[in-house]
Structure formats: structure tokens, C-alpha cells
Amino acid sequence: SKKYLKVRINGRTRQLSGVGKTSVLKRSLTTAHVLESSGASVPDDCETVVNSHVDGPSTSGVHCDWEDVSPKNRPEILSAFLKAVEVGVCAQCLKVGSAYCPQCSAFFCDECVRTRHIGLVHSAYQNREPLDLSIKFACGCTPGSSLKVTLLDAFGGYHSAIIDACASCHCTEFLVARNYFPLSDRTSVFASFELLNSLDSIMIHGITSLSKACTILQNRRIVFGQRPNRDLYYDLRRNNTLGLYREFLAEVAQFPSVCTLCRSKDLGPILHGDALMGWRRRAAVGAEIFQDPLDADLPFPFARVDLSGQAIAPARGACPNWTAGETSYICRASSKLDVKGFFIVACRHGFIWSCSDVRTPGERLIYPTTLLRAAVQRLGVQEESVTFVYDVACKIGSKVKSKLAVPVFHAYGHESKCRLNNSIRVTSGTGITDGEICERIFSFLRPYGRILKEMRIDRRTRLIAHIIGMYHLRLDFESWLVSRDKLLSKKKYLIDQKVREVRQLVPQADFTYQQLLQLGEQWLREDAHAATQRTSDWLQKMRRLAVEKRQALNALNRCIGSHQSRLLTRKVDVLRTEMKKVLESSGSQYTLKELENASSAIYSRLDNHTIRPFPLAVQLAAIEIFTTSIRSTEEVQRVNAERDSLARFNSFRLPITEVCSNKSSDCSGSSSSEDELD
């Protein structure tokens, strides 16, 4: 018969067939507990019962049983566990304790449980039944009137308490000073600070609703047999207690209203704008009490965007490749939604200077222009000194006074004349910023969309401001500066690599580094000038349509399902119709069949650079050496100025009371090192 070896590994029983001593050693099973053997050669050191680690997935011939997790197979641990939760030693007098307090995590006898909890709002229980512990507070002044109130403990339990306070000691102020916050101005119910802090942390860091956060806390009471006698979620939601508590918390936390690294006045700040179209709100929520808040009621960093005026049309000569900001483009949006997105303007360090809800179907140019002015006003600088990075910056060229730039990732979607003149890599003073900081912020903000959709507009706005404030507290500028130093080292290595590539391509030229810088500057200027002289705008648009049509046809060949097939077929027909219109308006002699091929030689002239006696790879490498060198030099100046600004801020900074959890990189919204997209 076939030999087998039955062993126990990490609580699981495994049967290895056809194995011997050598194969067992190879599978790292030498310390496994041998349960049964059928003629197999068992190593001597297999008798020790320890948890072993198996490297890699299990091989063929290995059969696994269910993991043994039954408490009945561990009677010693089971008996000790039952004693730990049913009866123990009194923490006060070391007698047998039959009452357990989850907040104290200790047992008490019948006498000590009441003396130990004088003035404490704890939920002790005995024989799985809650104890009625008398709770009484006194101000310590002359005897006055007594007031009966309800207090909420850290687990969401309700307790009756008596407050003895004199005429000069107000009951609300007395309890707030002892870490109990009123649910509203009209009720005599007070919640502990620990409960509200726990709910806020669960909602912000767990990205969940208030209802689920209350359920999480109250489930801890249910485990110990204490059923909630009131609906905690209803009391908090009806009175908006957590929202009011967050406003008081902001006064203690001192959410920053300025960016530490933007304090330097030597170099103009770099601002980025973009919209997050996933943050929506259902219009029916709170429709009967909806009021548009006044400017003074908008929390930082919100700013008002006036949509009553005339729509801003794109600038003349802008790229036709993008529909964002087009007044003639009608985006289909549900009438059930009154908020379609969220627009922000942030600096390159990740600090949000201004933001607003997007209430129009689609992204309009009124949002970047208005929020840019609001951010510049809060910065306290001239608009001409600011560099504004926007995905379709070419469309707002004449609408703002700031210097405009297109992010690295979106630059390749623009026409060549726009890319060579507006890309952030060719815009002076931008350093090696890639312009995608808004996308990094959205990676942190996007998950909150599911809990913001069903909120009243006023509570929603304040919650967003609180989320942004918590995000600002976690910005680590020192780590950000370290990441810039690493990025500068990578750019220096890239420049050296490009120089070696050029020398390998044209060894007879023997270019020096300075010569490549001069050639790169000259060639970039010539290409940018040549791109502005081209009049083949219709050919640019035709190639874009041809590429989209080819992608739609490829997706149509791979799609599964009739619904998706109909959508793709309809898209192909729309693209073909649009290509016919462009061809008719151009008056060209080319046929539609020739232009439908995106790799046709007809489009080759769009990519041709100025004729030079060097290969195209050499020209591109020289231009990249020039742009990277110039931008790296600017980045060094910016980093030095930002480091000086941070040092001045740290020298004058006052200590701030820590009310939140420790910093965590997963909530910072921006990565420790900026990803390069070019």
C-alpha cells in the first residue's frame, strides 16, 4: 500500500501521501506533531508539538480537515474563561466578586461594587442582569436644589443621576466641566465625551454612518447581556449632538486654516483645482427645511459660488478634446440629485484652501475661477504670482490672471500646441510638481461619498469641513520635504541616464551636458512655435475620434451581454457620424475610410518635429534633459524656502492640546513620495 504521514500543523490535520523523511524535511514539517504513520519514515524530531510554518501553498496529495476551534476540546481554558466572565476576585477587598464592570474590567463584591462606583457612570452587572447603581453629583457649594438627569456612559448605556447644585452653579456647565456633553439645549440628557469621541473616530476613520457607529458601540453591551433600553442613534440624530460636539471639538483641536509651507513669500504658490464627481446628495433629504446658508455660515474651507450669473464660456483657441467647461455640452444628471460633485483648490502640499459643492450637471468653469480667487484671497498674495494647475487650463486662459499649467497626466490628452506651451513640465516656476495632488486628496475623500448622500445640506457641509479639518491635522510636512529630497535624487539620476543614452546614440557628436541643455532649450522653443503655426485642428480632432472608435470596436469584440453590445454599437455609430461632420466641414479630399485608420500616414505630419540632422530619440532626450534640469533647479529653491518656512513655524508654534489619535499615513491623503506620471 501507499505510504502516508498524518501530521498536525497550526491546529489543522494534514495527510501527506507517499512521503519519507527527506520530503518531510523539504516541506518544513519536521516540528509537526505526528498523529498517525503507515510505514512512513518519521524523523526523530517530529515528536515535539509546536506550531510550524509551511512555506508556500500546499502541494498535491495534501488533504486538510477543518480547523479545530471548539472550546470543548480545551476544557481547562474553557473553565477558566467562564470563571473570568461570571465570577472572580474583588478588585477592592480580594473577596469573591460576583459583579463585573466592563468599564473597569474588574470584579467587585456586593459591598465594594457600590462604594467603588460612587460618582462613576458605569454599567456593572451581576448574573447577567444590570445593577441599579445610584449616581449622584454635588457641586460642593451650599446645598441647593436637586435635578434629575440622564447620563450616557462610554458604551451608550443610559443612567439616571441626581445633581445637587447651588443657584450659582448651572447644571449644564457643571456636567460639561465633568466631561458630559448635552444632547441638546432642551433635554436633560448628557453624553460622555468618551462616547462622542468614539463615535466620531468610528465614523471618520471607519468611514461609516452614525447608525452603524452606534450599533458597534452598543453591541459591546449586548455581549455582556445588557440590552439597550433606548435608541441611541435616534437621540443623537434628532438633536444633531455629534455635529454640535464637533464644532466645540474644532475649538480645542485648532484645525489649521493656513498651510505651513505656503508661508514663504519668496516664490509664488502653486495651486491645483479639480472636481470629485462621486460626492452626490439626494435632493429629497431635508427638502422642507432647506435653506441656502449665508457666506458667514459656511465653514472653512468652503466658499460661495454664484451660479445665478451668465455661464463662463471657454477661452478662444482652447483644446476641443475635453468637454469639461463646455456650455453647449449637456451632461445627463438625475433630477433627484441637487449636488453632483465636489470641487477643491489645494496647494501642492495637500492643503485645501477652498472648496464647494458642484450643483450643475457637469463641471463648469465658474467653479475653478471663483474658488481660485477665494484661495488667493485667503493666501494674501497677488493673483499674478500664483500658478494654477487645472486639467483644462487652456479653457480659462482669459478668465484669470494667474499663470496656468496642465498636469502631467492630462497634458497628453491635449493637442500638441497646447501641450508644448501649457504643460506643467514647460511652465517656469513649477519645479517638479506633477499637478496631481487633487487626485491624491480624492483617494482619501472618495469613500465618504456613501455616507454623505443621505444627509441634510447643512449637516453635510459641516461634516465635510470636519473631515477636511481632520485631514489637515494629519498632514506631515517634514515627511513631505524628505520625499522631495528623494525625488530630486531620482531626477538627478534620470538626467545622467539620458545623457549617457544620447552619447550612445550619436557617439560622433560627443555632446557635453551644457551643450545638451542649450540644444534642448532651442529645440523645445522651435517645436512650441511650430505647433502654434499648425492649422490642422480638424485633423487633430479626426485622429482623436478614430482612436476612440477603434477602442470602442475592440471593446465590442470582447463584450458579453446584449445590453453592453447595444451601448457600444450606439457609441460607434455616434463617432462615425461625428467623423463625417468633421470631414465635410474641413473640405478635405481624404476619404472617411482612410481617416478611420488612426495609424495612417495622413496623421504622421501632426507628430513631425522641426527637421534636424539628429534622430528623433536624441531630440526628445535633449528636451527632457533641459526641462528636468530647469525644473529640478526650481524645485531645490522651493524646497529650501519651504524648509525655512517650516523651521520658523516650529520655532514660534505654541503647544496644542492633543484630542485626536496619533498621525497615520493612511489618512494623510497624499503619499510619502510623489508618483511621477510623465
KETORBA-544714 format. One record per residue (C-alpha): residue in three letters; x, y, z. Coordinates in steps of 0.001 Angstrom, whole numbers, plus 500000, padded with zeros to 6 digits. Layout:
N
alaXYZ;...
//
This chain:
678
ser500000500000500000;lys500978503618499524;lys502785505210502435;tyr501308508244504149;leu502101510501507076;lys499397512274509099;val500553515410510941;arg499005518366512771;ile500138521843511688;asn498777525018513292;gly495713523182514580;arg494986521525511223;thr495288517847510403;arg497069517087507136;gln497668513751505457;leu500819513574503319;ser500835510652500933;gly503963508963499617;val506429510931501764;gly509545509985503630;lys511978511675505922;thr513628513700503163;ser510389515039501679;val509046515904505126;leu512140517968505805;lys511723519773502489;arg508183520782503429;ser509344522254506744;leu507247519741508705;thr509976518412510967;thr508431520081514029;ala504843518995513263;his503004516660515608;val502781513175514103;leu499303511726514572;glu499458508575512523;ser502011506809510330;ser501657503937507895;gly505105502662507227;ala506469506124506559;ser509893507089507751;val509220509610510527;pro512011511920511686;asp513006511746515322;asp512358515431515954;cys508739515214514832;glu507516514356518332;thr507508517958519608;val504095519644519374;val504639523228518182;asn503140525476515534;ser505104525065512346;his505116527223509276;val504625525811505815;asp506320527798503068;gly504167528283500020;pro500838526708499075;ser500020523107499833;thr501069520598497208;ser499008517848495641;gly498347514880497862;val497795517032500984;his494276516800502489;cys493199519387505110;asp490476518909507731;trp488505521749509308;glu490467523743511834;asp489811522617515399;val488438525683517230;ser485884524047519517;pro486207525187523169;lys485128521721524342;asn488465520336523215;arg490163522807525570;pro488370522217528880;glu490992523912531056;ile490815527162529109;leu487014526955528932;ser486568526613532686;ala488978529485533359;phe487208531668530785;leu483779531070532309;lys485117531979535733;ala486648535145534304;val483304536430532962;glu480965535058535670;val482856535179538966;gly486243536493540012;val488231538177542746;cys487087541565544031;ala489478544318542955;gln488952546146546262;cys488967543591549099;leu490142540415547285;lys486955538577548230;val484827536611545817;gly483357539074543360;ser480072538419541585;ala479558541843539945;tyr481502542743536824;cys482089546226535367;pro483145546332531698;gln484472549896532018;cys486691548953534976;ser487448545490533517;ala487281544088537074;phe485058542146539507;phe483633543531542736;cys481801542006545671;asp478310543111546693;glu479649545739549099;cys482526547171547072;val480618547455543783;arg478579550371545165;thr481346552112547086;arg483743551816544158;his481263553358541677;ile480198556404543658;gly480096559225541116;leu481026556909538233;val478688556307535295;his479470552625534742;ser477294549688533720;ala478048546961536250;tyr476056543733536064;gln475500540645538206;asn474279537265536944;arg473953538891533502;glu471498541451534884;pro472349545191535149;leu472711546650538627;asp470852549804539605;leu473740551904540909;ser472824555257542346;ile474682558128540674;lys474875561446542470;phe476905564585541776;ala477327567623544000;cys478970570951543261;gly480396571200546802;cys478879574632547481;thr475998575411549779;pro473109572947549464;gly470739573836546689;ser468102572218544537;ser468360568699543138;leu467870567938539474;lys467342564540537896;val469202563973534625;thr470083561079532316;leu473720560286531569;leu475176558173528746;asp478263556140529523;ala481103555281527153;phe479226552224525797;gly475955554051525100;gly474184552959528285;tyr471560555213529900;his471806556000533631;ser469699558132535932;ala471628560610538078;ile470850563310540640;ile472683566645540520;asp472880568709543705;ala473888572187542605;cys473516575588544165;ala471910578555542463;ser475222579913541145;cys476319576596539569;his474429575914536364;cys473683572217535820;thr474820572149532189;glu478101573921532876;phe478638571673535907;leu478303568464533821;val480256569765530831;ala483172570525533149;arg482985566842534188;asn483144565581530564;tyr479414565224529848;phe478023566996526786;pro474314567938526486;leu472382566186523731;ser470543569454523071;asp469598572698524778;arg466096571412525529;thr466790567996527073;ser468284566825530342;val470291564018528688;phe474096564239528679;ala476568562036526799;ser480115561370527951;phe482977562832525956;glu484422559340525574;leu481243558128523860;leu481154561042521421;asn484879560747520688;ser484466557029519990;leu481522557638517638;asp483428560371515800;ser486515558173515392;ile484454555237514122;met482677557441511584;ile485756559309510339;his488328556513510343;gly485911553635509743;ile484024555641507068;thr480613554540508269;ser477306556124509197;leu476183557245512638;ser473683554387512782;lys476360551733512315;ala478718553504514717;cys476035553409517453;thr475407549740516721;ile479108548946517049;leu479318550509520498;gln476056549103521806;asn476969545595520647;arg479651545598523343;arg476866545878525929;ile474823543127524281;val477759540712524612;phe477540541102528392;gly473765540630528412;gln472807544320528632;arg470122545160526102;pro469802548879525211;asn466619550366526646;arg466645553428524367;asp467578554158520764;leu470933555926520953;tyr471006556679517215;tyr467583558359517312;asp468558560634520210;leu471829561705518592;arg470422562184515084;arg467326564105516193;asn469358566634518165;asn472458566608515889;thr474508566128519048;leu477602564832517280;gly477603567737514837;leu477410570248517673;tyr480133568406519583;arg482411568537516538;glu482087572321516438;phe483259572524520058;leu485972569956519307;ala487282572169516498;glu487847574972519007;val490090572669521050;ala491788570886518168;gln492549574190516401;phe492195572928512842;pro494786574760510709;ser493461577479508422;val496759578120506603;cys499411575896505082;thr502713575975506929;leu504831575595503787;cys502911578250501827;arg504025580994504225;ser507105581717502121;lys506631584900500086;asp509777584449498001;leu508176582134495446;gly504595582246494233;pro502357579427495476;ile501221576602493197;leu497504575795493411;his495677572842491899;gly491989572528491059;asp489851569514490252;ala486354568087490803;leu485295564881492527;met482089563902490745;gly481332560965493058;trp480125563059496016;arg476388563401495473;arg473363564305497585;arg469742563346497246;ala467571566453496923;ala464639564992498856;val466614564789502122;gly465604567751504281;ala463858569499501392;glu461210571040503647;ile463819572771505836;phe466415573503503185;gln467939576948503315;asp470990578058501390;pro473450579182504093;leu474885582676504077;asp478569583379503485;ala479187583799507209;asp477677580376507924;leu479951578462505543;pro482755576728507471;phe486347576787506305;pro487399575974503598;phe484010576338501861;ala483455579310499579;arg480306580513497862;val479966580027494086;asp477330582234492470;leu475520580277489760;ser472925582944489017;gly475128584817486573;gln475913584036482969;ala477861580860482287;ile481566581287481534;ala482423580166478011;pro485773578507477239;ala488580580737476023;arg489132581100472313;gly491601578605470885;ala491183576091473704;cys491603572382473066;pro488436570754471695;asn489472567387473172;trp487719567985476514;thr484032568505477294;ala484624569913480802;gly483533573537480963;glu481616573471477665;thr478386575468477939;ser476868573661474948;tyr477584570210476368;ile474627568857478323;cys475552566164480813;arg472790563775481794;ala472238564021485539;ser469417562753487696;ser466875565327488803;lys466770563551492165;leu470246564888492983;asp470895568519493876;val474644568039494463;lys476569566252491708;gly480162566601492880;phe482741568449494939;phe485365570925493680;ile488542571794495601;val491522574100495177;ala494596572853497051;cys498262573740497188;arg500969571314496161;his501471570294499804;gly497935568845500019;phe496279571678501985;ile492752572529500761;trp492338576293500524;ser488803576470499107;cys486055574071498109;ser482422573995497044;asp479654571602496057;val479109571133492324;arg475404571797491749;thr475413571928487940;pro475169568913485622;gly478812568660484709;glu481899570652485610;arg481534574349484782;leu484312576921484566;ile482635579063487240;tyr483986576689489910;pro487752576908489188;thr487664580658488567;thr485646581516491697;leu487423579114494041;leu490819580223492735;arg490045583821493695;ala488831582679497123;ala492048580712497688;val494225583629496548;gln492383585953498923;arg492979583576501840;leu496630583239500876;gly497031587002500935;val499049587211497705;gln498579588750494295;glu496771586592491758;glu499517587220489187;ser502069585475491415;val500065582234491620;thr500452579266489274;phe497135577464488811;val497225573847487646;tyr493987572623486090;asp493083569736483795;val491650572073481142;ala493641575192481995;cys493628576193478326;lys489876576914478623;ile490238579547481356;gly493221581352479845;ser491490584749479613;lys489330584352482719;val492009584558485421;lys495238586496485956;ser497260583574487300;lys499842581629485363;leu498191578447484051;ala499532574925483630;val498178571491482690;pro499043568441484879;val501451565848483585;phe498872563098483234;his496269565212481397;ala498796567006479184;tyr498910564078476772;gly495178564430476146;his495647567968474811;glu496713568998471351;ser500415569251470667;lys500386573059470542;cys498662573187473925;arg500896570516475451;leu504116572204474341;asn503020575584475725;asn500871574769478771;ser502235571528480207;ile503474571848483776;arg506838570482482649;val507411573504480377;thr505880576112482715;ser508514578088484569;gly508495578189488351;thr506588574934488911;gly509523572771489977;ile508956569035489549;thr505349569151490731;asp503243566753488661;gly499942568572489308;glu498003565528490529;ile497727566398494238;cys493930566689493948;glu493707563075492816;arg495688562031495905;ile493336564008498134;phe490340562420496417;ser491695558957497201;phe491171559890500862;leu487856561723500433;arg486114559471497884;pro484975556695500314;tyr482959559220502366;gly480532559710499481;arg478270556873500582;ile477570558457503999;leu477127561995502614;lys474433561213500049;glu471569560941502563;met472378563956504778;arg470805567365505169;ile472747570021503324;asp473738571957506465;arg474886568897508408;arg476582567541505313;thr478548570752504816;arg479752570829508415;leu480713567149508334;ile482787567714505180;ala484515570651506876;his485232568424509895;ile486634565652507665;ile488886568150505892;gly489989569580509245;met490949566119510497;tyr492769565542507209;his494714568790507659;leu495799567738511149;arg497435564635509699;leu499498566371507041;asp503140565585507820;phe505169568347506176;glu508508567074507447;ser507985563730505717;trp506809565590502633;leu510092567533502453;val512057564296502857;ser510138562810499925;arg511064565842497794;asp514746565270498525;lys514382561650497397;leu512582562766494260;leu515367565224493449;ser517894562401493745;lys515844560314491308;lys515706563205488837;lys519462563679489043;tyr519982560004488233;leu517492560295485333;ile519413563218483839;asp522685561281483966;gln520985558309482330;lys519586560442479484;val522996561994478867;arg524534558533478513;glu521772557483476114;val522398560488473854;arg526117559800473770;gln525436556197472806;leu523032557195470018;val525374559802468477;pro528892558987469725;gln530489561070466970;ala528887564283468300;asp530396563904471808;phe527869566252473416;thr528627567785476784;tyr525986568373479426;gln525890572133478757;gln525536571578475035;leu522573569268475576;leu520950571885477800;gln521312574532475111;leu520071572225472367;gly517101571105474473;glu516078574696475159;gln516416575633471494;trp514529572589470183;leu511709572995472673;arg511246576626471697;glu511227575726467993;asp508724572878468451;ala506393575047470529;his506482577793467885;ala505898575291465088;ala502936573794466940;thr501229577186467223;gln501546577678463455;arg499725574478462573;thr496208574866461245;ser495269571169461117;asp492926571348464060;trp490348569254462241;leu492977566575461666;gln493773566512465388;lys490109566026466197;met489727563400463481;arg492558561310464888;arg491067561517468378;leu487729560270467051;ala489470557487465141;val491255556319468276;glu488010556340470286;lys486232554395467556;arg488969551757467436;gln488810551358471221;ala485014551009471085;leu485263548344468359;asn487833546403470375;ala485574546537473414;leu482636545433471266;asn484521542327470178;arg485235541418473813;cys481900542358475414;ile479494539813476861;gly475810540642477045;ser473307542285474742;his472943545483476785;gln476647546311476690;ser476752545377472999;arg473955547823472182;leu475689550631474080;leu478988550094472279;thr477289549801468893;arg475491553075469536;lys478783554718470522;val480463553535467310;asp477619554971465234;val477824558318467027;leu481599558518466470;arg481217557664462765;thr478586560368462355;glu480788562937464079;met483746561976461869;lys481598562575458783;lys480659566046460014;val484290566967460695;leu485353565716457267;glu482610567657455477;ser483432570887457328;ser487164570562456559;gly486723570346452767;ser489499567744452568;gln489888565263449703;tyr490609562348452032;thr488067559576452310;leu486487558513455557;lys487937555030455204;glu491464556446455071;leu490912558656458106;glu489348555874460211;asn492808554268460453;ala494437556093463380;ser497903554848462326;ser497554556148458785;ala500360558176457219;ile497907561077456929;tyr498364561784460642;ser502147561489460595;arg502685565194459959;leu500999566002463263;asp503870564353465119;asn506743565605462981;his509173567934464726;thr511292570552463042;ile513661568885460590;arg517051568451462262;pro520143566334461485;phe519614564193464607;pro517352561219465324;leu514024561920466991;ala515112559980470100;val518053562342470544;gln515821565388470192;leu513334564114472769;ala516115563155475184;ala517736566583474913;ile514406568319475545;glu513787566090478577;ile517277566819479923;phe516610570539479639;thr513148570517481232;thr514165568154484040;ser517292570179484842;ile515482573506484920;arg512552572143486940;ser514935570426489404;thr516777573685489988;glu513458575425490675;glu512440572573492984;val515601572982495049;gln514783576662495546;arg511221575860496551;val512196573085498961;asn514766575330500667;ala512202578120501053;glu509594575660502369;arg512072574151504823;asp512887577636506161;ser509182578391506490;leu508632575173508459;ala511571575964510751;arg510176579434511505;phe506743577977512208;asn508124575343514588;ser510124577930516494;phe507044580070517199;arg504435577312517481;leu502501577051520739;pro501636573631522210;ile498284572313521036;thr496121570057523148;glu496026566643521553;val492423565497521240;cys492758563181518282;ser494577559962517621;asn498182559789516512;lys499171560660512982;ser498723557916510456;ser499997557945506923;asp496891556149505609;cys494745559209506420;ser497116561842505086;gly495590561880501612;ser498966562187499907;ser501640559609499531;ser505050559943501124;ser506604560249497710;glu505023561889494707;asp504410559444491897;glu505778560603488594;leu503342560290485718;asp505447561568482863;
//
